[in-house]
Amino acid sequence: MGDPHSRKNQTLNRLRAQLRKKKESLADQFDFKMYIAFVFKDKKKKSALFEVAEVVPVMTNNYEENILKGVRESSYSLDSSIELLQKDVVQLHAPRYQSMRRDVIGCTQEMDFILWPRNDIEKVVCLLFSRWKGTDGEPFRPVQAKFEFHHGDYEKQFLHLLSRKDKAGLIVNNPTQSIFLFINRQHLQTPKTKAIIFKLCSVCLYLPQDQLTHWGVGTIEDHLRPYMPD
């Protein structure tokens, strides 16, 4: 049967191999499409809709050290550690986008959208679609996950950031921690006033890996229709 120390090492080696396999493969098994809509409070005003130029998926496991430590200390079994692995998260990074307005389609640019100070935005919504890599003939399907960040939630964090001196590398996130907005802080100087503005420079979505294949129904066009500009 082998000694307990040997069995423990075998367990750790299997777990490490599983973690490495997940990190190397899961993030790369899908193609993604992402759209970002800035929804205005005035319902007569169409949303500002953008298509992300490239979605960069990165597989992370924030629980790896805790899992390995728990197995080493016999805090829980291999079965329970496998359960913890389900908390692996895919980060979906989106640094560049292009407007879906018909008069500017095709103009890809770095994200540069003013979020504050302004009171006309109700929320930021991200719509995510995916398909298995290598199935180019198949349509993208909607991922059943909610990515919304309401104005009141990010404004509170912006007010807190006013006291910081950092100009870049600022991050705010929605209450469910599914959307992280990377923010640049800029000073706007006019002859009479000096104001601070916060601009969106990148978006990162967090999606539990077990939701990668939680697909809904409908096409991309169906889901974008409520946000499409005229």
C-alpha positions in Angstrom: 0.0 0.0 0.0 3.0 2.3 0.5 3.8 4.6 3.4 1.7 7.6 4.2 4.4 10.0 3.1 4.6 8.4 -0.3 0.9 8.5 -0.8 0.8 12.2 0.3 3.5 13.0 -2.3 1.6 11.2 -5.0 -1.5 13.1 -4.1 0.3 16.4 -4.3 1.9 15.5 -7.7 -1.5 14.6 -9.2 -3.0 17.8 -7.9 -0.2 19.9 -9.3 -0.4 18.2 -12.6 -4.2 18.8 -12.7 -3.7 22.5 -11.9 -1.0 22.9 -14.6 -3.3 21.2 -17.1 -6.2 23.4 -16.3 -4.1 26.6 -16.5 -2.5 25.6 -19.9 -5.7 24.4 -21.6 -9.0 25.7 -20.4 -8.3 29.4 -21.2 -7.3 28.5 -24.7 -10.2 26.1 -25.7 -12.6 28.9 -26.5 -12.9 31.9 -28.9 -14.6 34.9 -27.4 -16.5 37.9 -28.5 -17.3 40.8 -26.1 -19.4 43.9 -26.4 -19.6 46.8 -24.0 -22.7 49.0 -23.7 -22.8 52.3 -21.8 -26.5 52.5 -21.0 -27.9 56.0 -20.5 -30.5 57.0 -17.9 -32.5 58.8 -20.6 -34.3 55.9 -22.2 -34.8 57.9 -25.4 -31.1 58.0 -25.9 -29.5 55.0 -27.5 -26.7 53.2 -25.7 -23.1 53.7 -26.7 -22.2 50.2 -27.9 -18.6 49.0 -28.7 -17.2 45.7 -29.9 -14.0 44.6 -28.2 -11.3 44.2 -30.8 -9.6 41.3 -29.1 -10.5 39.3 -26.0 -7.5 37.9 -24.2 -8.4 35.0 -21.9 -6.1 34.2 -19.0 -6.7 31.2 -16.7 -6.0 31.8 -13.1 -6.4 29.9 -9.9 -6.3 32.1 -6.9 -6.8 29.2 -4.6 -3.8 27.1 -5.6 -1.7 27.7 -2.6 -4.6 27.2 -0.2 -5.5 23.9 -1.9 -1.9 22.6 -1.8 -1.5 23.7 1.8 -4.8 22.0 2.8 -3.8 18.7 1.2 -0.3 18.8 2.8 -1.8 19.4 6.3 -4.6 16.9 5.7 -7.2 19.6 6.3 -9.3 18.0 3.6 -9.2 15.1 1.2 -8.3 15.0 -2.5 -12.1 14.9 -3.2 -12.7 18.2 -1.4 -9.7 19.8 -3.0 -11.1 18.9 -6.4 -14.2 20.8 -5.3 -12.1 23.8 -4.6 -10.7 23.6 -8.1 -14.1 24.5 -9.4 -13.4 28.0 -8.2 -10.9 28.5 -11.0 -11.6 31.8 -12.7 -11.0 32.9 -16.3 -10.0 36.5 -16.7 -11.1 38.1 -20.0 -9.1 41.2 -20.7 -10.3 43.8 -23.2 -8.0 46.8 -23.9 -9.2 47.9 -27.3 -12.6 48.4 -28.9 -14.5 49.9 -31.8 -17.8 51.7 -31.9 -20.8 50.0 -33.4 -22.1 53.3 -34.8 -22.5 52.9 -38.5 -20.6 56.1 -39.3 -17.4 55.0 -37.4 -17.4 51.2 -37.8 -13.9 49.9 -38.3 -12.1 52.5 -36.3 -10.4 50.4 -33.6 -9.0 52.4 -30.7 -7.6 52.2 -27.2 -10.4 52.5 -24.6 -10.8 56.1 -23.7 -14.3 56.6 -22.4 -15.1 59.2 -19.7 -17.0 57.7 -16.8 -16.8 60.5 -14.3 -17.8 63.2 -13.5 -21.0 62.6 -15.4 -24.5 61.6 -14.3 -26.1 60.5 -17.6 -24.9 56.9 -17.5 -27.1 54.3 -15.7 -24.8 51.4 -16.0 -22.0 49.6 -18.0 -23.0 46.3 -19.4 -20.7 43.7 -21.0 -22.1 40.9 -23.2 -20.0 37.8 -23.7 -20.2 35.2 -26.4 -18.1 32.1 -27.0 -17.6 29.0 -29.0 -15.2 26.1 -29.0 -11.9 26.9 -30.7 -11.6 25.3 -34.1 -15.3 25.5 -34.9 -15.1 28.6 -37.1 -18.3 27.6 -38.9 -20.3 27.6 -35.8 -22.0 30.7 -34.4 -20.9 32.3 -31.2 -23.3 31.6 -28.3 -24.2 33.9 -25.4 -22.6 33.0 -22.1 -25.2 33.0 -19.4 -23.5 35.3 -16.9 -24.4 38.8 -15.8 -21.8 41.6 -16.2 -23.3 44.9 -15.1 -21.7 47.8 -13.2 -24.2 50.5 -12.1 -23.2 54.2 -11.9 -23.9 54.5 -8.2 -21.5 51.6 -7.4 -18.6 52.9 -9.4 -19.1 56.5 -8.4 -18.6 55.6 -4.7 -15.2 54.1 -5.6 -14.3 57.1 -7.8 -15.0 59.5 -4.9 -12.7 57.4 -2.8 -10.0 57.5 -5.5 -10.0 61.3 -5.5 -7.7 61.3 -2.6 -5.1 59.1 -4.3 -2.3 60.5 -6.4 -2.0 57.6 -8.8 -2.8 58.6 -12.4 -2.8 55.1 -13.9 -3.4 51.6 -12.6 -6.6 52.4 -10.8 -9.2 49.6 -10.7 -12.8 49.6 -9.6 -15.1 46.6 -9.5 -18.8 45.8 -9.3 -20.3 44.3 -6.1 -20.3 40.8 -7.6 -16.7 41.1 -8.7 -17.5 40.0 -12.2 -16.4 43.3 -13.9 -13.1 45.1 -13.2 -12.6 48.5 -14.9 -9.1 49.8 -15.3 -9.1 53.6 -15.0 -6.9 56.5 -15.9 -7.1 59.7 -13.9 -6.6 62.9 -15.8 -6.6 66.6 -14.9 -8.7 68.8 -17.1 -7.5 72.4 -17.0 -9.7 75.3 -18.2 -9.0 79.0 -17.8 -11.4 79.1 -14.8 -11.4 75.7 -13.3 -9.4 72.5 -12.7 -11.2 69.2 -12.7 -10.3 65.6 -12.3 -11.8 63.1 -14.7 -11.7 59.3 -14.7 -11.5 57.5 -18.1 -12.0 53.9 -18.8 -8.8 52.4 -20.3 -9.4 48.6 -20.1 -12.1 46.1 -19.0 -11.6 42.7 -17.4 -14.4 40.2 -16.8 -14.1 37.4 -14.2 -15.9 34.2 -15.2 -15.8 31.0 -13.1 -14.5 28.2 -15.3 -17.5 26.0 -14.8 -19.6 28.7 -16.5 -17.6 28.6 -19.7 -20.1 26.3 -21.4 -23.3 27.7 -19.7 -24.7 28.9 -23.1 -28.0 30.6 -23.6 -30.1 30.9 -26.7 -30.2 33.5 -29.4 -27.7 35.1 -31.8 -25.3 37.9 -31.2 -27.7 40.2 -33.1 -30.6 39.2 -30.9 -28.7 40.1 -27.7 -27.3 43.3 -29.1 -30.5 44.7 -30.4 -31.6 46.5 -27.2 -28.3 48.4 -27.3 -27.7 49.0 -31.0 -27.4 52.6 -32.1 -29.4 53.9 -35.0 
